[in-house]
Amino acid sequence: DITSATFYKELPRYWSWDAGNRFQGAGWERRGKGADFSQISKSYIHIIDAKSEDRDDVVVAEVDNLARQKNSARGAFSSEMLRLEFPELYPVLNKKVRKYLEDVKFVGSLGMSDGAKYLDLALRLRLSLAQNPKHLAMSIAELDGVIWLAYDG
């Protein structure tokens, strides 16, 4: 077993700007430092191991589970891991994406769980891309990049 503190310390060797695979800027490190990475890892494995037809339901369940546990890395960090693995399916949740959602007045339905809101967002983005095949962004990952550029500053 590896402790969350050790995981956090070693993580930049595998996921960082220097490693060339990090999408978002600084920020999660402060809140994420105290996260339980064992919980995040277990949730991530459940999602990875899910059958493709069940994956959205598993994502909802795992996001809700991490929210119930108040895991501080459940938003930006865990959503970026999903975006890395499934760039066509899931967006990253960070400050810029939240600002974009606020500007387009997307709040999801009242009473939705965190997981349901995240899936609702992913489904809307998938539909938007499908309805706009000539858009420069061809995946949710690319759409995240467009949002990042538009909200830089």
Protein Blocks (a to p, Z undefined) as FASTA:
>chain_A
ZZfklmmmmmmmmncfknopafbdchjlmmmmmpcfklmmmmmmmmmmpcfklmmmmmmm
mmmmmmmnopaklmmmmmmmmmmmmmmlpccddfklmmmmmmnopgbjehiafklmmmmm
mmmmmmmmmmmmmbmblbfklmmmmmmmmmgZZ
